[in-house]
Amino acid sequence: MASKRDDFVLPAWLAATALSAICWWFGSGLDPQWWLTWLSPLPVLWLAPRVRAHWAALAALVAYTAGGFNILAYLHTYIGLPLSVTLYAICLSGAMLALCVLLFRRLLMRGHALAAALAVPTTWVAAEYINNLLSPHATFFNVSYTQMDVLAIVQLAAVTGIWGIGFLVLLLPAAVALQAVPQATRRDRVAAMTLTALLTIGAVAYGGWRLQAPPTGTMHAGLVSLQKPTAAALSEPDGQILATRYLDAFERLAKAGARILLIPETSFTTVEATIPALAELATQRDLIVGAGVDFKGDPHADRNALMVFQPGAASPAMYNKRHLLMGLEQFTPGDSYTMLEGTPRIGLAICKDMDFHDIGNAYAARRAQLLLVPASDFIVDGWLHSRMAIMRGVESGFAVARAAHAGRLTLSDDRGRVVAEASSERSDAELVGDLPLRETHTLYASWGDWFAWLDLAALAAWLLLAFLPRNARNVVTVDQPRNIGNVPS
């Protein structure tokens, strides 16, 4: 028969797990509420020292896995990933939080309360960094993207990359949870909150200061996305009709003052190394015109390419997509980067390229001020995928003009401000706007993933504290009920 103490723990376990799951459901995924992301680990971290280790880990695993089902339809239905891969992606965040909770609890038991609070963000960021290195989808669903509406926090990416943002998001709930652990000394509780406050206030102050920097110039840009046939070959009537519609849209945007025009990824299929109508438009109207194409003119490989036509140029600048969507794109990946001649300094990329740090690093090394990015999304992920591209601009110091099929058209500066946006998720869309440009050189562009490596070193230190033998007198006894209500132990 369960004791009164045990009767209390089961409702507490269920409540903590449910609260974390609800916060993660709404604080992650395709359209997150950023403030709920900060709260989501708190209930299970509060629970961790009050139950046995396996129940604490199970609460974390269940909470974030249940909350992670908010991306089930997106991964399995819209993208078409196999169910096994979809379930792995859903469960990954739960497994990561379970590791965070186990190390948090272990360090508390051994009397290292401050280290316990720091171990939560350290473990999470380390897991995200390793996943970034191993996954074919790189940084997709990184927790930092949930904060894209909080520009002051996002500026931290210019120093630490996305890893510093994730660290802050996990540090705050860990420090708050520590305040409710009776076994933690007052000194450790104060130290944890003081450190968290200093880091958070410092990040916001730095972000606010960075957002005040004036632009050194502007570029009037226009983006267009039109609904299209599955295969719009320029040699076929459907492709010719689509090309005429784009030319009409270009004329409207040029009359509105746009000097750069961009349309989405694989808008046309062509075997020719140029598109005469676009080349003529670029020269006659003194425009830079970018078009994403399925290029079949290479006898050895099909390419997902971006052609950019400049005034008076004999042939378009060409860029071949480097990072392909595994299982859905049957192209040969590119192996180089492309910068346009002249000023402003403009680089080229395509869609999924912007999920990867190598693109940002390469164009930062080339001192790019602006990237042109044709893209293609999956209707429901327009906000998230556009914000991933915008984050690369903050990290590496360039503005981004991104035109997507079935997603978002966005113009964003190197601070992550979206200066113009339109939805192409279910209809035609076009926009024109003034895009601020700067001469920006970020610490992240120079030092790369230094914060992630520092985080890995810190994790090694916390693991030593957690598992090296030590004097039993220094081990804290944490309240451990023998069982959890009616749940078998």
C-alpha positions in Angstrom: 0.0 0.0 0.0 1.4 3.4 -1.0 2.4 5.8 1.8 1.1 9.4 2.0 4.4 10.6 0.7 4.2 8.2 -2.3 0.6 9.3 -3.0 1.9 12.9 -3.4 4.7 12.0 -5.7 2.7 10.5 -8.5 0.5 13.6 -9.0 3.6 15.7 -8.9 5.4 13.5 -11.5 2.4 13.7 -13.8 1.9 17.4 -13.3 5.6 18.2 -13.9 5.7 16.0 -17.0 2.5 17.4 -18.4 3.5 21.1 -17.8 6.9 20.6 -19.5 5.2 18.8 -22.4 2.7 21.6 -22.9 5.3 24.3 -22.8 7.5 22.3 -25.2 4.6 21.7 -27.6 4.0 25.5 -27.9 7.6 26.6 -27.4 9.2 24.5 -30.1 8.5 23.3 -33.6 7.4 25.4 -36.6 5.9 28.5 -35.0 7.2 28.6 -31.4 6.1 30.9 -28.6 9.6 32.0 -27.5 8.9 32.6 -23.9 7.5 29.1 -23.4 10.8 27.6 -24.6 12.5 29.1 -21.5 9.9 27.7 -19.2 9.6 24.2 -20.7 12.4 22.4 -18.8 11.5 24.0 -15.4 8.9 21.5 -14.2 11.0 18.4 -14.8 14.1 20.1 -13.3 12.1 20.9 -10.2 11.0 17.3 -10.1 14.4 15.8 -10.5 15.8 15.9 -6.9 12.4 14.7 -5.5 12.2 11.3 -7.3 14.5 8.5 -8.2 16.9 9.0 -11.1 15.0 6.8 -13.5 11.7 8.6 -12.8 13.4 11.9 -13.3 14.8 10.8 -16.6 11.5 9.3 -17.7 9.7 12.5 -16.9 12.1 14.5 -19.2 11.9 11.9 -21.9 8.1 11.7 -21.9 7.6 15.5 -21.6 9.8 16.5 -24.6 8.8 13.5 -26.7 5.1 14.3 -26.2 5.7 18.0 -26.9 7.8 17.0 -29.9 4.8 15.4 -31.6 3.9 18.9 -32.8 6.2 18.2 -35.8 4.7 14.8 -36.7 2.5 16.0 -39.5 5.3 18.2 -40.9 8.0 15.5 -41.0 5.8 12.6 -42.0 3.1 14.1 -44.2 4.5 17.3 -45.7 8.1 16.2 -46.1 7.4 12.5 -46.4 10.1 11.2 -44.1 9.7 7.5 -43.1 7.9 7.0 -39.8 11.1 5.6 -38.2 13.1 8.7 -39.0 10.2 10.9 -37.9 9.9 9.2 -34.6 13.7 9.5 -34.1 13.5 13.2 -34.7 10.6 13.6 -32.3 12.3 11.6 -29.5 15.7 13.2 -29.8 14.9 16.3 -27.8 13.4 14.1 -25.0 16.6 12.0 -24.9 18.6 15.2 -24.7 16.6 16.6 -21.8 16.8 13.3 -20.0 20.6 13.5 -20.1 20.4 17.0 -18.8 18.2 16.0 -15.9 20.3 13.0 -15.0 23.5 15.1 -14.8 21.7 17.9 -13.0 20.4 15.5 -10.4 23.7 13.6 -10.0 25.6 16.8 -9.3 23.1 17.9 -6.8 23.4 14.6 -5.0 27.1 15.0 -4.8 26.9 18.6 -3.4 27.8 20.5 -6.5 24.7 22.7 -6.9 26.2 25.5 -9.0 27.7 22.9 -11.3 24.4 21.2 -11.5 22.7 24.4 -12.8 25.5 24.9 -15.4 25.4 21.3 -16.4 21.9 21.6 -17.9 22.7 24.1 -20.6 26.1 22.6 -21.1 24.7 19.1 -21.8 22.0 20.4 -24.1 24.4 22.6 -26.2 26.9 19.7 -26.4 24.2 17.4 -27.7 23.0 19.9 -30.2 26.5 20.6 -31.4 27.2 16.9 -31.9 23.9 16.4 -33.7 24.8 19.3 -36.0 28.0 17.6 -36.9 26.4 14.2 -37.6 23.0 15.1 -39.0 22.3 15.6 -42.7 20.0 18.3 -41.6 22.6 20.2 -39.6 21.0 22.8 -37.3 17.4 22.1 -38.1 15.2 22.5 -35.0 18.1 23.9 -32.9 16.5 25.6 -29.9 18.1 28.9 -30.8 15.7 29.4 -33.7 12.8 29.6 -31.2 14.1 33.0 -30.2 14.1 34.7 -33.6 11.5 37.2 -32.5 13.7 38.4 -29.7 16.2 40.4 -31.6 18.3 41.5 -28.5 18.9 37.9 -27.6 19.5 36.9 -31.2 22.5 39.3 -31.5 24.5 36.9 -29.2 24.9 34.7 -32.3 27.4 37.3 -33.7 29.7 36.3 -30.8 28.9 32.7 -29.9 26.9 31.4 -32.8 23.6 29.8 -32.0 25.3 27.8 -29.2 25.3 30.8 -26.8 21.6 31.4 -27.4 20.8 27.8 -26.5 23.0 28.0 -23.4 21.0 31.0 -22.1 17.6 29.4 -22.9 18.5 26.3 -20.8 20.5 28.1 -18.0 17.6 30.2 -16.7 15.2 27.4 -15.9 18.1 25.4 -14.3 19.0 28.3 -12.1 15.3 28.9 -11.1 14.8 25.2 -10.4 17.9 25.3 -8.1 16.2 27.8 -5.9 13.6 25.2 -4.8 16.2 22.5 -3.9 16.5 22.6 -0.1 19.8 20.6 -0.2 21.5 23.4 -2.2 23.3 26.0 0.0 22.2 29.5 0.0 25.6 30.5 -1.4 25.1 28.2 -4.5 21.5 29.4 -5.1 22.6 33.0 -5.0 25.6 32.3 -7.2 23.5 30.5 -9.8 20.9 33.3 -10.0 23.5 36.0 -10.0 25.5 34.4 -12.8 22.3 33.8 -14.8 21.2 37.4 -14.3 24.5 38.8 -15.3 24.7 36.7 -18.5 21.2 37.4 -19.5 21.3 41.1 -18.8 24.7 41.3 -20.5 23.4 39.5 -23.6 20.3 41.8 -23.8 22.5 44.9 -23.3 24.9 43.8 -26.0 22.0 43.0 -28.3 20.4 46.4 -27.7 23.6 48.2 -28.4 24.3 46.2 -31.5 20.8 47.0 -32.9 21.6 50.7 -32.8 24.3 50.5 -35.5 23.2 52.5 -38.6 23.5 51.0 -42.0 26.2 52.1 -44.4 23.9 51.8 -47.4 20.7 50.3 -48.8 19.6 48.1 -51.7 16.1 48.2 -53.1 15.2 44.6 -53.7 12.1 42.8 -55.0 11.1 39.2 -54.5 8.4 37.2 -56.4 7.0 33.7 -56.1 4.4 32.4 -58.5 2.4 29.2 -58.3 3.9 26.9 -61.0 3.5 23.5 -62.8 5.5 20.6 -61.4 8.0 20.8 -64.3 8.1 24.3 -65.8 10.4 23.7 -68.8 11.3 26.9 -70.6 11.0 24.9 -73.9 7.4 24.0 -73.2 4.3 26.2 -73.2 3.7 26.0 -69.5 7.2 27.2 -68.8 6.9 30.0 -71.3 3.7 31.2 -69.8 5.3 31.2 -66.3 8.3 33.1 -67.7 5.9 35.7 -69.1 4.2 36.1 -65.7 7.5 36.5 -64.0 8.6 39.2 -66.5 5.3 41.1 -65.8 6.0 40.9 -62.1 9.6 42.1 -62.6 8.3 45.1 -64.5 6.1 46.0 -61.6 8.8 45.7 -59.1 11.3 47.6 -61.2 8.8 50.4 -61.6 8.6 50.4 -57.8 12.3 51.0 -57.6 13.8 47.5 -57.1 17.4 47.1 -58.4 17.7 43.4 -57.4 15.0 40.8 -58.4 14.9 37.2 -57.2 12.6 34.3 -57.8 12.5 30.9 -56.0 14.5 27.7 -56.3 13.9 25.5 -59.4 11.4 27.9 -60.9 12.2 26.7 -64.4 13.8 23.7 -66.0 16.3 24.5 -68.7 19.1 23.0 -70.7 20.5 26.4 -71.8 23.3 28.2 -70.0 21.3 31.4 -70.1 17.7 32.7 -70.2 17.7 35.4 -72.9 14.6 37.3 -71.7 16.1 37.7 -68.2 19.5 38.7 -69.6 17.8 41.3 -71.8 15.7 42.7 -68.9 18.8 43.0 -66.7 20.6 45.0 -69.3 17.7 47.2 -70.4 16.6 48.1 -66.9 20.0 48.1 -65.2 18.9 45.3 -62.8 20.4 42.3 -61.1 18.0 39.4 -61.8 18.3 36.0 -60.0 16.4 32.8 -61.0 16.5 29.4 -59.4 16.6 26.7 -62.1 16.7 23.0 -62.6 19.7 23.0 -64.9 20.0 20.1 -67.3 22.7 21.6 -69.6 25.5 19.6 -67.9 25.7 16.2 -69.7 27.3 14.7 -66.6 24.9 16.0 -63.8 21.7 17.7 -63.2 22.1 20.8 -61.0 19.9 22.8 -58.7 21.3 26.1 -59.8 21.0 29.9 -59.3 21.5 32.0 -62.4 22.1 35.7 -61.8 21.9 38.1 -64.7 23.8 41.4 -64.5 23.7 44.5 -66.8 25.9 44.0 -69.8 27.3 40.6 -68.7 27.8 38.1 -71.5 26.6 35.2 -69.4 25.0 34.8 -66.0 26.8 34.1 -62.8 26.1 30.5 -61.8 25.9 28.8 -58.4 25.1 25.2 -57.8 23.4 24.1 -54.5 25.9 22.5 -52.1 23.5 20.9 -49.5 20.7 18.8 -50.9 17.6 17.5 -49.1 18.4 13.9 -48.7 15.9 11.5 -50.4 14.0 14.3 -52.2 16.6 16.0 -54.5 18.3 14.0 -57.2 20.8 16.6 -58.2 24.6 16.6 -58.0 25.8 19.0 -55.3 28.0 21.9 -56.1 31.5 22.3 -54.6 32.2 26.1 -54.8 30.9 29.5 -53.8 29.9 32.4 -56.0 30.3 36.1 -55.5 29.0 38.7 -57.9 31.4 41.3 -59.3 31.2 44.9 -58.1 29.5 46.5 -55.1 27.7 45.8 -52.9 29.4 42.4 -52.4 26.7 39.8 -53.1 27.0 36.1 -52.5 24.8 33.3 -53.8 23.2 30.3 -51.9 20.1 28.1 -52.3 17.6 27.0 -49.6 19.0 24.2 -47.5 22.5 25.6 -47.8 21.4 28.1 -45.2 20.9 25.3 -42.6 24.7 24.8 -42.5 27.4 27.0 -41.0 29.9 26.4 -43.8 27.9 28.7 -46.0 27.9 31.6 -43.6 31.6 31.1 -42.8 32.6 31.0 -46.5 30.7 34.2 -47.4 31.9 35.9 -44.2 35.5 35.1 -45.4 34.6 36.7 -48.7 33.2 39.8 -46.9 29.7 39.4 -48.4 27.2 42.1 -47.5 24.2 40.4 -49.0 23.2 36.8 -49.9 20.6 36.0 -52.6 18.8 32.8 -51.6 16.1 31.2 -53.8 14.3 28.5 -51.8 11.4 26.1 -51.7 9.6 25.2 -48.5 6.7 22.9 -47.4 3.8 25.3 -46.8 3.8 25.0 -43.0 7.5 25.6 -42.3 7.8 29.1 -43.9 8.5 30.9 -40.7 11.0 28.5 -39.3 13.0 27.9 -42.4 13.3 31.6 -43.3 14.5 32.4 -39.8 17.2 29.8 -40.1 18.5 31.6 -43.1 18.2 34.9 -41.3 20.3 33.5 -38.4 23.2 32.8 -40.7 23.2 36.5 -41.6 23.4 37.5 -37.9 26.2 35.0 -37.2 28.3 36.0 -40.2 27.4 39.6 -40.9 25.3 39.8 -44.1 21.8 40.7 -45.1 19.6 38.0 -46.7 17.1 38.3 -49.6 15.2 35.0 -49.6 12.5 34.1 -52.1 10.7 30.7 -51.4 8.0 28.7 -53.1 5.4 27.6 -50.6 7.0 29.5 -47.8 8.0 33.1 -47.1 9.6 35.9 -49.0 11.9 37.8 -46.6 14.3 40.7 -46.7 16.4 40.8 -43.5 19.4 42.8 -42.5 22.6 41.5 -40.8 21.0 42.1 -37.4 18.1 39.7 -38.1 15.5 42.4 -38.6 12.9 41.4 -41.1 12.3 44.6 -43.1 9.8 43.1 -45.5 7.9 39.8 -45.6 5.2 38.1 -47.6 3.7 34.6 -47.6 3.8 32.4 -50.6 2.6 29.4 -48.7 -0.6 28.9 -50.7 -0.7 31.7 -53.3 1.4 34.1 -55.5 3.4 36.7 -53.6 5.7 39.6 -54.2 7.3 42.3 -52.2 9.7 45.2 -52.6 11.7 46.9 -49.8 14.8 48.8 -48.8 17.4 46.4 -47.5 19.9 47.9 -45.1 23.6 46.9 -45.8 26.6 47.2 -43.5 30.3 46.4 -43.3 30.0 43.8 -40.6 32.7 41.5 -39.2 31.5 39.2 -36.4 33.5 37.4 -33.8 31.7 34.2 -34.7 32.9 34.5 -38.3 36.5 34.8 -37.1 36.5 32.2 -34.3 33.8 29.8 -35.5 32.3 27.3 -32.9 34.6 28.4 -30.1 31.7 28.5 -27.6 30.6 25.0 -28.5 34.1 23.7 -27.9 34.2 25.6 -24.6 30.9 23.9 -23.7 32.3 20.5 -24.5 35.3 21.2 -22.2 32.9 22.3 -19.4 30.8 19.2 -19.9 33.9 17.0 -19.3 34.6 18.9 -16.1 31.0 18.4 -14.9 31.2 14.6 -15.7 34.4 14.4 -13.6 32.7 16.0 -10.7 29.7 13.8 -11.1 31.5 10.4 -11.3 34.9 10.6 -9.8 35.1 8.9 -6.3 34.9 11.3 -3.4 34.5 11.4 0.3 31.0 10.1 1.3 30.7 12.9 3.9 30.4 15.4 1.0 27.5 13.6 -0.8 24.1 15.2 -0.3 21.2 13.0 0.4 18.4 13.8 -1.9 14.8 12.8 -1.0 14.2 9.6 -2.9 10.8 8.0 -2.4 10.7 4.2 -2.8 8.1 4.3 -5.4 5.8 6.6 -7.3 2.2 6.1 -6.3 0.8 3.2 -8.3 3.6 3.2 -10.9 5.8 0.1 -10.5 9.3 0.9 -9.3 
